[in-house]
Amino acid sequence: MAEPEYDVAVQVHKGANGYGIYFTQANGTIKVTKLDDGSEAQMAGVQCGDILYSVQDLDNVLPQEAPGSEVVVNGTNYQQTLHMVRQMKYCRLAFVAGTTF
């Protein structure tokens, strides 16, 4: 079995104010800039500076061309993927450990 290409993955439910995790895009990577206290991501060990690796719709609705498939995030598809995540109610986010700002 191959080792995953990420360090931590978290399954998160969308709350009234989103997922409680915030990102910025710079130099082709998408980094965590803030976590809401008590959010599922924070409790799973995600930290500011971690890099978003992939997203997956756990309700198996998105992306339309392959429902429920893992989408590896990059600088090219970030905006499209962010739009997709905003439509999800329950998703899996995977991260590579980064450096703190």
C-alpha positions as CSV (number, residue, x, y, z in Angstrom):
1,M,0.0,0.0,0.0
2,A,1.4,3.4,-1.0
3,E,2.0,6.1,1.6
4,P,-0.4,9.0,1.3
5,E,1.0,12.2,-0.2
6,Y,-0.4,14.3,2.6
7,D,0.2,14.5,6.4
8,V,-3.3,15.0,7.8
9,A,-6.8,14.6,6.5
10,V,-10.0,15.8,8.2
11,Q,-13.6,15.1,7.5
12,V,-15.6,18.3,8.0
13,H,-19.3,19.2,8.1
14,K,-20.2,22.6,6.8
15,G,-21.6,24.8,9.6
16,A,-23.6,28.0,9.4
17,N,-20.4,30.0,8.9
18,G,-18.6,27.5,6.6
19,Y,-15.9,25.0,7.6
20,G,-14.0,27.2,10.1
21,I,-10.8,27.1,8.0
22,Y,-9.4,29.9,5.8
23,F,-6.9,29.9,3.0
24,T,-4.7,32.1,0.9
25,Q,-3.1,31.3,-2.5
26,A,0.5,32.3,-3.1
27,N,3.3,31.0,-5.3
28,G,1.2,28.1,-6.5
29,T,0.2,26.7,-3.1
30,I,-2.9,27.1,-1.0
31,K,-2.0,27.7,2.7
32,V,-4.1,27.7,5.8
33,T,-4.2,31.2,7.3
34,K,-6.7,30.8,10.1
35,L,-8.7,28.1,11.9
36,D,-11.8,28.8,14.0
37,D,-11.3,27.7,17.6
38,G,-12.9,24.3,18.2
39,S,-13.3,23.6,14.4
40,E,-13.0,20.0,13.2
41,A,-9.9,20.9,11.3
42,Q,-8.2,22.4,14.4
43,M,-9.1,19.4,16.5
44,A,-7.6,17.1,13.8
45,G,-4.3,18.9,14.0
46,V,-4.4,21.2,11.0
47,Q,-2.3,24.3,11.6
48,C,-1.7,27.7,10.0
49,G,0.8,27.3,7.2
50,D,-0.3,23.8,6.2
51,I,-0.9,23.4,2.5
52,L,-4.2,22.1,1.1
53,Y,-3.5,19.0,-0.9
54,S,-6.9,17.7,-1.9
55,V,-10.6,17.8,-1.4
56,Q,-13.3,15.1,-1.7
57,D,-17.1,15.4,-1.5
58,L,-18.2,12.7,1.0
59,D,-21.8,13.1,-0.1
60,N,-20.6,11.8,-3.5
61,V,-22.3,14.6,-5.5
62,L,-19.3,16.7,-6.8
63,P,-17.4,17.0,-9.0
64,Q,-20.1,16.5,-11.6
65,E,-17.8,14.6,-13.9
66,A,-16.7,12.1,-11.2
67,P,-18.9,12.4,-8.1
68,G,-17.0,11.7,-4.9
69,S,-13.6,11.6,-6.4
70,E,-10.6,13.2,-4.8
71,V,-9.5,16.4,-6.4
72,V,-5.9,17.3,-6.0
73,V,-5.7,21.1,-5.6
74,N,-3.2,23.3,-7.4
75,G,-2.7,26.9,-8.4
76,T,-4.5,26.3,-11.7
77,N,-7.8,24.7,-10.4
78,Y,-7.9,26.5,-7.0
79,Q,-10.8,28.9,-7.8
80,Q,-12.8,26.1,-9.4
81,T,-12.2,23.8,-6.5
82,L,-13.0,26.5,-3.9
83,H,-16.3,27.1,-5.7
84,M,-17.0,23.4,-5.6
85,V,-16.2,23.1,-1.9
86,R,-18.5,25.9,-1.0
87,Q,-21.3,23.8,-2.5
88,M,-20.4,20.7,-0.4
89,K,-22.0,19.9,2.9
90,Y,-19.6,17.2,4.1
91,C,-16.1,16.9,2.7
92,R,-12.6,15.5,3.3
93,L,-9.7,18.0,3.2
94,A,-6.2,16.7,3.1
95,F,-3.1,18.8,4.0
96,V,0.7,18.7,3.8
97,A,2.5,20.1,6.8
98,G,3.7,23.6,6.0
99,T,5.5,26.3,7.9
100,T,3.8,28.8,10.2
101,F,3.5,32.3,8.9
